[in-house]
């Protein structure tokens, strides 16, 4: 039994894990109650229970949904990687601009609790959510230049996310892994009933 627990800890620390998402900062891509699969070998192999990398497999890419241990907030966060080292990133009225090129927006939907649109930049496309008015005090930011060895993260729920606009850039060493799939999901607003349509849902 003791060996099994040790092996489980090592596996979850260095290979793969699952995390519950408690907030709506990544809506509409990830919703509260989703349990996401974290691939901890997406970028590197770390010594168990540490942030020390012993082998690099790949570098994080723009558009990845990454999990990182924020030193600033002392907690694990899930955000989308927007800015790579050397990029100049800005938001102007919730329109993303990277290296002087503005993202494209389509399939805009006006819902009761906000605006949902498809954001496309550099061949990467995903949905974002904005405040009902489309503009808030968080919708303009920068321009900022991403330093070497660090990354700029934003939540898909742009007007309701504590991301690099608040905590600053994310060092490479804080990145734990990447997620591409929901494993399970439970509806917090409906007696924690399972959302079967989100089981094994691809992000």
N, C-alpha and C positions, 0 to 999 in steps of 0.2 A: 504494500500500500504506500509506504514512504517513497519507494523508488518511482512509483507511478505519479505521485504528486510532484516530485522533482522534475520528471520528464515533462509533465504537463506545464509546469512553470517555465521551463526552458523553451518548450515549443511556443507557448503564447508570448514569450518575451522576444524571441528571435525569428520566428517563422511566420506565424499567422495568429490573428486574434479576432475577436468580435467586440464591438463597442456599441452601447446604447446611445442614441442621439436624443438629448433631453430638451433641446431648444429648436426654434424655427429659423435659425440663422442661415440654413442652406435650403430653405423652401424656394421654389417648388421641387427641387431635385430630391432632397431628403427631408422627410417630415418627422415631427416628434414621435417617438416610439419605434422608429426604425432601428433595427440591430444590423449594423453594417459589418461586412467581412473586411478585415484589414490585412493586406498582403505586406508583411514586413520584410520580404525579400525583393520587393519591387525595385529598390535602389541599392541596397547594400546588405551585408551580413554583419550584425553587431554582436559583441560579446553579451551573453545573456544578462539582463537586469542592468545594462549600462547603455550609454549612447556612443560607445566607442566602436567605430567601424573597423572591421578587419579585412573587408573586401568590398569593392564597389562594383555593382552590376550595371548600373545605369544612372543617369542624372534625371532629376525631376523635370517634367516638361510642362509648358504652358497648357492649361486646361485640365491638368490632373486634379483630382480631388484627394487631398493629402491630409493625413493625421499627424499632428505634431504636439510635442509637450512644450507649451508656452511657459518660458521662464518668467515672463512678465506677470501673467495671471496665475501661475502655479497650477495649471490644469491642462488637460488634453483637449485640443480643439480640432474641428473638422472644417476645412475651408477649401476654396478652389485657388490653385496657383495661377496668378495672373501675370506677375512680373518676374522675369529671369534676371540674373546678374547683368548689369549694364543697361537694362531697359530704362526708358524714361516713361513713366506712367502718370496719367491724370484722369480725373473724372470731371466732366462738365455737364451739370444738370443730368446726372446719371447716364451720360454717354461716355463710354470708355475710349480712351485715346492712348495708344502705345507707340512710342517712337514716332509720333506725329501722325499716325494713321488711326482713323476713327473706326470703331467697330460698327457693323451693320445690324439693324434691328428689323424684325419681321414678326408676323403672326401675333400681333399685339391684341391682348384680351383685357377688357376692363371688368374686373370682378368686384364683389362687394367689399372685400378686404384688401384690394390692391390691384396693381397692373402686372400682368405676366407677359413677357415677350421673349422671343428667341434672339440671343446675342451671338453674333458670329465674328470671329477675328482669327486671321491666320489659319483658316481651315478648321478651326475648332468652333463647334456650335453647341450651345446649351441654353436652357431656359433660366431667366432671372425673374425676380419679383421686386416690385417697387411699391412705394407708398401710394395710397389711392389718388393723391394729387400728382404723382409722378416725380415730385421734387420734395426734398426735405433738407434739413440742415446738414445731412451727411452726404448729399448727392454731388457735391463738388469737392475736389481734393487734388492736391499737387499743383503742378507737376513735381515728381520726385524721381531721383535716379537710384536704382536698386544697386547696392554695393556688391562687390565681389563676395562670393560665398554666402549670399543671403537671397531671400525671395520675398516677393510681395503677394500677400494672400487677401482675397476678398470673399465674403459670403455671397451666395447667389441671391439671398434676400438682402439686397443692397442697402435698404433703409432700416434694417434691423439686424445688424451684425457687428460684433466686436472683432474686428480684423486688423489688418495692417494700418488702417486709418487711425486706430486707437493704440495698438500695442507695438507698432513699428514693424520693421522687417524681421523675417524669421530666418535664423541661422540654419545652415544645412544640417548641423549636428542635432537640431531639435526635431527634424523630420523623422517620424516613426515608420511611415509606410503610405501606401496608396489604397484607396477603396474603389471598387468598380461594381459592387453588388450589395443589395440588401439581402440578408439571410431570413430574418423574421421581422414582423412589424405588429405592434399592438396599439390600438386606438385609445389614447389616454382620456379622450372626451366621451368614450362610450364603454365604460366599465372594463377597459383594457381588453376588449374583444380583439381577436386577431384580424388583421387586414390580409386576407388570403391572396388578394390581388397583388400584394407587394412582396409575397414570399419569393425569394430568389430573383427579385426584380433587378434588372440591369440598369445601372446609373448612367 
